[in-house]
């Protein structure tokens, strides 16, 4: 009653209050973040460890079991799921819902750091990260070419395209999918190694000690100062082929080219990204946590059109996956529902206000 009395006695004040509420509502609505799923991080922590060349059995016994024993005593652990495959160990730790995800990640990282000495020396340090919905890709662009191989296309994307998408407003990082990177590959000959009494450990230790680039200090004079560095001697496949591995009993040199074949090739030949029968390289856009998905995708599309004009002959970039389509469709459905609801409310109010008047007029005529 107080609100109605105030509105009747002070209509100007009531109108001003309604206008302010309407204005605040429009401003708050325009500032709402748009995303496909709620901003909720599940209490899941993952541990990933790579050990190149190791079999699944070695990964299981030397890495996965060791890390599982360490993290099993962390407070609030609900389930632990592990996966051991060739060259990689993956452990997923799920915590109770009331467990703070940041504190749980720190506890797991502390337990993992204590187990580093128990892991093989050749294995990479374990990577601990928490499950985050903001790390998902919101839009994929695919790059394909008729004149470049997948290796060349990946190198071109990393050099000229990734940085252009990375500076778009709201973009956190750009993920390259299905690409192949250059690597110096050495195909060893077992018979040649056995004949020269050379092991894989000898080759690995030589590569680690010889293929380095170290600073050599500074040279200071009265007029000038110079920074000195020791340049690497091994840059091409021919340079690596001439690398001396060891000496035989007769003091002859055993070079890497004598016991194996060295060439530049793709680091991974097992994975391939194809679409419509053609090799492709995907560029995935990961947005910032508080960014608007629709605005980020719109800006990324504009940048894609700008990139398309500077691509080499025979190279194209197209849109493959777009999560903003579902979000925009959901927003359109919300608007349609609001409009229908407003029309129904107005119709119901009109009918309920007009029916008593019609009934009264008919009643007077009958009397």
Phi, psi and omega per residue, in radians:
X1 nan -0.610 -3.124
X2 -1.134 -0.652 3.138
X3 -1.175 -0.762 -3.138
X4 -1.175 -0.729 3.112
X5 -1.089 -0.742 3.127
X6 -1.127 -0.656 3.142
X7 -1.182 -0.615 3.141
X8 -1.312 -0.737 -3.098
X9 -1.316 -0.616 -3.120
X10 -2.181 1.322 -3.084
X11 -1.153 -0.609 -3.138
X12 -1.127 -0.748 3.112
X13 -1.097 -0.706 3.127
X14 -1.154 -0.668 3.121
X15 -1.148 -0.730 3.130
X16 -1.095 -0.744 3.118
X17 -1.081 -0.739 3.133
X18 -1.143 -0.697 3.116
X19 -1.127 -0.707 3.108
X20 -1.118 -0.770 3.105
X21 -1.083 -0.709 3.120
X22 -1.130 -0.709 3.133
X23 -1.153 -0.818 3.109
X24 -1.053 -0.650 3.112
X25 -1.118 -0.740 3.127
X26 -1.142 -0.750 3.139
X27 -1.120 -0.781 3.138
X28 -1.136 -0.634 3.135
X29 -1.175 -0.679 3.141
X30 -1.229 -0.387 -3.117
X31 -1.680 0.036 3.134
X32 -1.207 2.314 3.069
X33 -1.272 2.552 -3.130
X34 -2.002 2.213 3.102
X35 -2.655 2.825 -3.059
X36 -1.310 -0.686 -3.116
X37 -2.151 2.769 3.114
X38 -1.086 2.691 -3.140
X39 -1.418 1.338 -3.110
X40 -2.255 2.138 3.103
X41 -1.705 2.054 3.115
X42 -1.246 2.540 -3.122
X43 -1.308 1.226 3.129
X44 -2.199 2.252 3.113
X45 -2.080 2.351 -3.106
X46 -2.025 2.545 3.106
X47 -2.201 2.096 -3.113
X48 -2.101 2.274 -3.131
X49 -2.332 2.305 3.138
X50 -1.916 2.361 3.093
X51 -2.396 1.574 -3.000
X52 -1.094 2.265 3.081
X53 1.560 -0.187 -3.109
X54 -1.435 2.546 3.115
X55 -1.342 2.968 -3.119
X56 -1.155 -0.592 3.124
X57 -1.153 -0.727 3.110
X58 -1.177 -0.694 3.094
X59 -1.053 -0.697 -3.111
X60 -1.182 -0.796 -3.038
X61 -1.419 -0.668 -3.025
X62 -1.559 -0.402 -3.040
X63 -2.163 -1.009 -2.994
X64 -1.098 -0.864 -3.129
X65 -1.127 -0.651 3.130
X66 -1.115 -0.781 -3.126
X67 -1.253 -0.635 3.104
X68 -1.079 -0.725 3.121
X69 -1.107 -0.560 -3.131
X70 -1.293 -0.758 -3.029
X71 -1.530 -0.161 -3.103
X72 -1.159 -0.390 -3.118
X73 -1.593 0.098 3.122
X74 -1.227 2.500 -3.078
X75 -1.189 2.407 3.037
X76 1.447 0.235 -3.131
X77 -1.268 2.255 3.133
X78 -1.716 -0.956 3.108
X79 -2.484 2.671 3.062
X80 -2.236 2.141 3.141
X81 -2.111 2.283 -3.101
X82 -2.211 2.704 3.130
X83 -2.497 2.082 -3.140
X84 -1.999 2.177 3.095
X85 -2.425 -3.135 -3.057
X86 -1.097 2.025 3.041
X87 1.466 0.007 -3.063
X88 -2.709 2.485 3.039
X89 -2.112 2.347 -3.112
X90 -2.314 2.180 -3.131
X91 -2.181 2.249 3.108
X92 -2.008 2.182 -3.083
X93 -2.026 2.066 3.109
X94 -1.789 2.290 -3.114
X95 -1.875 2.942 3.061
X96 -1.109 2.722 -3.063
X97 -1.143 -0.513 -3.131
X98 -1.476 0.055 -3.139
X99 -1.484 2.290 3.117
X100 -1.208 2.217 -3.032
X101 -1.190 -0.629 3.140
X102 -1.198 -0.741 3.106
X103 -1.146 -0.682 3.120
X104 -1.134 -0.691 3.112
X105 -1.119 -0.714 3.115
X106 -1.141 -0.679 3.112
X107 -1.129 -0.750 3.121
X108 -1.141 -0.741 3.131
X109 -1.101 -0.629 3.109
X110 -1.185 -0.713 3.105
X111 -1.166 -0.667 -3.127
X112 -1.170 -0.664 3.141
X113 -1.098 -0.510 3.113
X114 -1.305 -0.326 -3.097
X115 -1.716 0.099 -3.092
X116 -1.113 -0.627 -3.125
X117 -1.217 -0.363 -3.139
X118 -1.497 -0.151 -3.124
X119 -1.552 2.751 3.085
X120 -1.061 2.576 -3.101
X121 -1.164 -0.549 -3.103
X122 -1.362 -0.213 -3.119
X123 -1.349 2.537 3.082
X124 -1.265 2.659 3.103
X125 -1.050 2.447 3.135
X126 -1.107 2.496 3.100
X127 -1.862 2.151 -3.121
X128 -1.895 2.207 3.131
X129 -2.581 2.656 -3.139
X130 -1.703 2.698 3.113
X131 -1.185 2.272 -3.067
X132 -2.459 2.115 3.128
X133 -1.180 -0.401 -3.120
X134 -1.285 -0.146 3.128
X135 -1.494 -0.023 -3.136
X136 -1.379 2.602 -3.130
X137 -1.380 2.318 -3.127
X138 -1.670 -0.394 3.120
X139 -2.691 2.438 3.106
X140 -2.005 2.293 2.961
X141 -1.956 2.412 -3.123
X142 -1.937 2.381 -3.120
X143 -1.998 2.199 3.127
X144 -2.419 2.661 -3.074
X145 -2.520 2.573 3.082
X146 -1.668 -0.204 -3.077
X147 -1.965 -0.259 -3.102
X148 -2.038 2.562 3.043
X149 -1.341 3.037 3.131
X150 -1.120 -0.635 3.080
X151 -1.087 -0.845 3.140
X152 -1.163 -0.641 -3.140
X153 -1.183 -0.692 3.090
X154 -1.139 -0.743 3.110
X155 -1.104 -0.709 3.109
X156 -1.129 -0.720 3.130
X157 -1.115 -0.752 3.139
X158 -1.172 -0.563 -3.079
X159 -1.416 -0.715 -2.910
X160 -2.092 -0.356 -2.999
X161 -1.892 -0.704 -3.048
X162 -1.032 -0.769 -3.111
X163 -1.154 -0.538 3.130
X164 -1.203 -0.672 3.078
X165 -1.325 -0.497 -3.086
X166 -1.185 -0.449 -3.111
X167 -1.585 0.027 3.086
X168 -1.186 2.464 -3.118
X169 -1.026 2.249 3.096
X170 1.569 -0.072 -3.134
X171 -1.557 2.205 3.107
X172 -1.477 -0.819 3.090
X173 -2.836 2.918 -3.133
X174 -2.047 2.191 -3.122
X175 -1.767 2.254 3.106
X176 -1.698 2.084 -3.101
X177 -2.038 2.463 3.099
X178 1.337 0.165 -3.125
X179 -1.536 2.897 3.093
X180 -2.229 2.320 -3.103
X181 -1.836 2.652 3.127
X182 -1.230 2.512 3.105
X183 -2.649 2.606 3.065
X184 -1.563 1.934 -3.069
X185 -1.795 2.451 3.139
X186 -2.130 1.998 3.112
X187 -1.726 1.876 -3.028
X188 -1.448 2.578 3.096
X189 -1.831 1.987 -3.070
X190 -1.106 -0.705 -3.124
X191 -1.149 -0.743 3.122
X192 -1.151 -0.633 3.105
X193 -1.180 -0.743 3.137
X194 -1.157 -0.642 -3.140
X195 -1.165 -0.525 -3.111
X196 -1.803 0.102 3.083
X197 1.014 0.861 -3.138
X198 -2.040 2.375 3.112
X199 -1.891 2.932 3.107
X200 -1.150 -0.614 3.116
X201 -1.100 -0.623 3.084
X202 -1.110 -0.729 -3.141
X203 -1.177 -0.746 -3.119
X204 -1.128 -0.761 -3.140
X205 -1.153 -0.637 3.100
X206 -1.163 -0.731 3.117
X207 -1.109 -0.703 -3.133
X208 -1.196 -0.596 -3.074
X209 -1.518 -0.507 -3.069
X210 -1.611 -0.666 -3.050
X211 -1.522 1.176 -3.125
X212 -2.332 2.750 3.063
X213 -2.286 1.942 -2.988
X214 -2.021 2.589 3.012
X215 -1.288 2.511 -3.102
X216 -1.986 0.317 3.072
X217 1.605 -2.746 -3.057
X218 -2.324 2.637 3.023
X219 -2.052 2.026 -3.087
X220 -1.950 2.344 3.073
X221 -2.280 -3.009 -3.111
X222 -1.250 -0.684 -3.053
X223 -1.757 -0.509 -3.018
X224 -2.415 2.715 3.023
X225 -2.178 2.408 -3.110
X226 -2.201 2.438 2.993
X227 -1.757 2.216 -3.055
X228 -1.883 2.409 3.058
X229 -2.396 2.645 3.118
X230 -1.605 1.908 -3.083
X231 -1.301 2.503 3.112
X232 -1.175 2.454 3.138
X233 -1.611 -0.148 -3.040
X234 -2.044 1.843 -3.114
X235 -2.136 -0.608 -3.092
X236 -1.971 3.030 3.110
X237 -1.132 -0.586 3.103
X238 -1.166 -0.649 3.099
X239 -1.102 -0.754 3.127
X240 -1.174 -0.587 3.130
X241 -1.127 -0.527 3.134
X242 -1.513 0.022 -3.134
X243 -1.164 2.300 -3.127
X244 -1.466 2.156 -3.140
X245 -1.588 -0.851 -3.125
X246 -2.801 -3.126 3.083
X247 -2.102 2.511 3.097
X248 -1.454 3.139 -3.124
X249 -1.143 -0.537 3.102
X250 -1.525 0.266 3.045
X251 1.198 0.416 3.051
X252 -1.573 2.628 -3.067
X253 -1.472 2.397 3.032
X254 -1.876 1.940 -3.121
X255 -1.704 2.824 -3.096
X256 -1.122 -0.585 3.115
X257 -1.196 -0.315 3.128
X258 -1.368 -0.420 -3.073
X259 -2.037 0.110 -3.137
X260 -2.975 3.040 3.130
X261 -1.968 2.225 -3.091
X262 -1.958 2.256 3.086
X263 -2.682 2.838 3.102
X264 -1.657 2.135 -3.099
X265 -2.594 -3.041 3.126
X266 -1.283 2.502 3.140
X267 -1.165 -0.613 -3.132
X268 -2.311 2.053 3.124
X269 -1.741 -0.021 -3.031
X270 -1.539 -0.516 -3.099
X271 -1.710 2.514 -3.113
X272 -2.621 2.461 3.119
X273 -2.012 1.968 -3.084
X274 -2.238 2.595 3.073
X275 -2.605 2.277 -3.082
X276 0.987 0.597 3.096
X277 1.370 0.213 -3.111
X278 -2.216 2.589 3.069
X279 -1.264 2.431 -3.099
X280 -2.401 2.848 3.013
X281 -2.203 2.183 -3.099
X282 -1.642 2.491 3.060
X283 -2.090 1.874 -3.107
X284 -1.726 2.300 -3.127
X285 -1.700 2.124 3.061
X286 -1.865 2.104 -3.066
X287 -1.473 2.846 3.027
X288 -1.231 2.786 -2.987
X289 -1.100 -0.617 -3.081
X290 -1.828 0.181 -3.101
X291 -1.421 2.709 3.105
X292 -1.461 2.139 -3.073
X293 -1.069 -0.754 -3.107
X294 -1.118 -0.728 -3.137
X295 -1.200 -0.675 3.133
X296 -1.139 -0.761 3.135
X297 -1.144 -0.682 3.123
X298 -1.103 -0.761 3.123
X299 -1.167 -0.666 3.125
X300 -1.148 -0.622 3.105
X301 -1.158 -0.705 3.093
X302 -1.077 -0.720 3.112
X303 -1.179 -0.583 3.098
X304 -1.111 -0.712 3.110
X305 -1.126 -0.670 3.107
X306 -1.185 -0.670 3.110
X307 -1.173 -0.627 -3.100
X308 -1.041 -0.564 -3.122
X309 -1.303 -0.300 -3.109
X310 -1.883 0.153 -3.127
X311 -1.322 2.664 3.090
X312 -1.146 2.912 -3.135
X313 -1.097 2.310 3.133
X314 1.503 0.064 -3.129
X315 -1.966 2.351 -3.112
X316 -2.308 2.721 3.058
X317 -2.334 2.263 -3.099
X318 -2.350 2.907 3.131
X319 -1.569 2.189 -3.088
X320 -1.845 -0.805 -3.101
X321 -2.373 2.393 -3.093
X322 -2.494 1.906 3.132
X323 -1.329 -0.263 -3.129
X324 -1.253 -0.308 3.124
X325 -1.112 -0.782 3.119
X326 -1.158 -0.705 3.141
X327 -1.142 -0.768 3.125
X328 -1.127 -0.680 3.079
X329 -1.109 -0.677 3.099
X330 -1.144 -0.697 3.115
X331 -1.153 -0.707 3.100
X332 -1.089 -0.670 3.097
X333 -1.147 -0.627 3.090
X334 -1.120 -0.771 3.102
X335 -1.088 -0.754 3.121
X336 -1.096 -0.700 3.119
X337 -1.137 -0.701 3.110
X338 -1.109 -0.749 -3.138
X339 -1.135 -0.754 3.116
X340 -1.120 -0.714 3.131
X341 -1.111 -0.723 3.116
X342 -1.120 -0.738 3.116
X343 -1.123 -0.695 3.133
X344 -1.166 -0.701 3.118
X345 -1.108 -0.783 3.121
X346 -1.096 -0.707 3.140
X347 -1.153 -0.750 -3.133
X348 -1.147 -0.753 3.124
X349 -1.109 -0.725 3.120
X350 -1.092 -0.723 -3.135
X351 -1.171 -0.742 -3.106
X352 -1.233 -0.490 3.102
X353 -1.435 -0.463 -3.101
X354 -1.567 -0.460 -3.101
X355 -1.106 -0.793 3.125
X356 -1.059 -0.620 -3.141
X357 -1.145 -0.769 3.121
X358 -1.121 -0.677 -3.114
X359 -1.180 -0.642 -3.140
X360 -1.195 -0.711 -3.128
X361 -1.144 -0.760 3.125
X362 -1.118 -0.636 -3.135
X363 -1.166 -0.699 3.130
X364 -1.181 -0.655 3.135
X365 -1.171 -0.713 -3.141
X366 -1.125 -0.655 -3.139
X367 -1.208 nan nan
